[in-house]
Amino acid sequence: MLGATSDKTALFEWRKRVGEEQANKISSMATRRGTSMHKLCEQYLNNEEVEDDNIDGNLLFRSIRPVLDRIDNIRCLETPLFSHTFGVAGTVDCIAELDGTLAVIDFKTSNRPKKTEWIEGYFIQACFYWAAYSEITGEIPKRAAILISVQDGTTQEFILESKDIIRYTEELKKRVETYYNEHTNTTTN
């Protein structure tokens, strides 16, 4: 739903600039390394043996591991959530205490560091998980954390506090309305 309502201009320009074949190759590699890192994070947080043969995924996992050590009292890990309010479902990476505060936690990977203004979609996604989890359980996370493991070995942490979550939840409402308006058959017989 978020992908269908986002501005894809920059993506189309990038695909045009690098060429369709190269764009597909880069996208495929990014998907594999992201899937690998997510798998490793999940294994680690479940106290399981951490193993995956994707070299890039392993490097990204090593970068984010110190942040994972600050996570405790896990409520959800790769858990499907649904919101009746929004009529949308998704799978949350993690809901747990980060530095002692209950948070929605989303793991991301990137070739290069991100600027805050580039990741609005990540914030909106985290706000959906916040809303769905709160609706289902009655427990309200105090934060949302976007943790980005970057190819250069750094990890970026973007933290949304309650006031920010409310602001992005308003954008989520707009996106859901746009999606349903554009994807619902409104013709009558």
C-alpha positions in Angstrom: 0.0 0.0 0.0 2.8 2.4 0.9 4.7 1.5 -2.3 1.6 2.1 -4.4 1.1 5.6 -3.0 4.7 6.8 -2.9 6.4 9.1 -5.4 8.5 6.9 -7.6 10.1 9.7 -9.7 13.6 9.3 -8.2 13.4 5.5 -8.6 12.4 5.8 -12.3 15.2 8.4 -12.9 17.7 6.1 -11.3 16.6 3.1 -13.3 16.8 5.2 -16.5 20.3 6.5 -15.6 21.9 3.1 -14.8 19.9 1.1 -17.3 17.2 -1.5 -16.7 19.6 -4.5 -16.6 22.0 -2.9 -14.1 19.0 -1.6 -12.0 17.6 -5.1 -11.8 21.0 -6.5 -10.8 21.5 -3.9 -8.1 17.9 -4.4 -6.8 18.3 -8.2 -6.7 21.6 -7.9 -4.7 20.0 -5.4 -2.3 17.0 -7.7 -1.7 19.2 -10.7 -1.0 21.5 -8.9 1.4 18.5 -7.3 3.2 16.7 -10.7 3.5 20.0 -12.2 4.9 20.5 -9.4 7.4 16.9 -9.7 8.6 17.3 -13.5 9.0 20.5 -13.0 11.0 18.9 -10.3 13.3 15.9 -12.6 13.9 18.2 -15.6 14.7 20.3 -13.5 17.1 17.3 -12.0 18.9 15.8 -15.5 19.2 19.1 -16.7 20.8 19.6 -19.1 17.9 22.7 -20.0 16.0 23.4 -17.1 13.7 24.3 -18.3 10.2 23.7 -17.3 6.6 26.0 -17.6 3.6 25.4 -14.1 2.2 28.6 -12.2 2.8 27.0 -8.7 2.5 24.2 -9.7 4.8 26.7 -11.0 7.4 28.7 -7.7 7.2 25.6 -5.7 7.7 24.5 -7.9 10.6 27.9 -7.3 12.3 27.4 -3.6 12.0 23.9 -3.6 13.5 24.7 -6.2 16.2 25.7 -3.6 18.9 22.3 -2.0 18.6 20.6 -5.4 18.8 22.3 -5.9 22.2 20.3 -2.9 23.5 17.0 -4.7 22.7 15.2 -6.5 25.5 11.7 -7.9 26.4 10.7 -8.7 22.9 6.9 -8.6 22.2 6.9 -9.3 18.5 9.5 -10.5 16.0 8.7 -10.9 12.3 5.0 -10.9 13.4 2.0 -10.2 11.1 -0.2 -7.3 12.3 -3.5 -6.0 11.1 -5.4 -2.8 11.8 -9.1 -2.7 11.5 -8.9 1.1 11.7 -6.8 1.3 8.6 -7.8 -1.9 6.9 -4.2 -2.7 6.2 -1.8 -5.6 7.3 1.9 -6.0 7.4 4.7 -7.9 9.2 6.6 -5.9 11.8 10.3 -6.6 12.2 10.3 -6.2 16.0 8.4 -4.6 18.9 10.5 -4.6 22.1 12.2 -2.4 24.6 15.1 -0.5 23.0 17.2 1.1 25.8 14.4 0.3 28.2 11.6 2.0 26.2 9.0 0.1 24.3 9.4 0.7 20.6 8.5 -0.4 17.1 11.8 -1.4 15.6 12.4 -1.7 11.8 15.6 -3.0 10.4 16.8 -1.6 7.1 19.9 -1.9 4.9 21.5 0.7 2.6 24.4 1.2 0.3 25.0 4.7 1.7 23.8 6.7 4.7 20.3 8.1 4.5 19.1 11.6 5.3 15.9 12.0 7.3 14.0 13.5 4.5 14.6 10.5 2.3 13.0 8.0 4.6 9.5 9.3 5.2 8.1 6.0 3.9 10.0 4.2 6.6 8.5 6.4 9.3 5.0 6.0 7.9 5.5 2.2 7.9 6.6 2.2 11.5 3.6 4.3 12.5 1.3 1.7 10.9 3.0 -1.0 13.1 2.6 1.2 16.1 -1.1 1.8 15.4 -1.8 -1.9 14.6 0.1 -3.2 17.7 -1.6 -0.7 20.0 -5.0 -1.6 18.5 -4.5 -5.3 19.0 -2.8 -5.3 22.4 -3.8 -2.1 24.1 -0.1 -1.6 24.9 1.2 1.6 23.3 4.9 1.8 22.3 6.6 5.1 23.2 8.9 5.2 20.2 9.6 4.0 16.7 13.1 3.2 15.7 14.4 2.9 12.2 17.8 1.1 12.3 19.7 1.2 9.1 22.8 -0.9 8.6 24.9 0.8 6.0 27.4 -0.9 3.6 30.2 1.3 5.0 30.0 -0.4 8.4 28.0 2.2 10.2 24.5 1.9 11.6 22.1 4.8 11.6 19.4 5.2 14.2 16.3 7.3 13.5 14.1 7.6 16.5 10.5 8.9 16.4 9.0 10.0 19.7 5.3 10.1 20.4 4.6 13.5 18.9 6.4 12.4 15.7 4.4 9.2 15.6 1.2 11.1 15.7 2.3 13.4 12.9 3.3 10.5 10.6 0.1 8.6 11.5 -1.8 11.5 9.9 0.2 10.9 6.7 -0.6 7.2 7.0 -4.3 8.0 7.0 -3.9 10.1 3.9 -2.0 7.4 2.1 -4.6 4.7 3.0 -7.4 7.0 1.7 -5.5 7.6 -1.5 -4.8 3.9 -2.0 -8.4 2.9 -1.5 -9.7 5.8 -3.7 -7.3 4.8 -6.5 -7.7 1.0 -6.2 -11.3 0.5 -5.4 -13.8 -0.1 -8.1 -16.4 2.7 -7.7 -18.6 1.9 -10.6 -22.1 0.7 -10.0 -24.4 -1.4 -12.1 
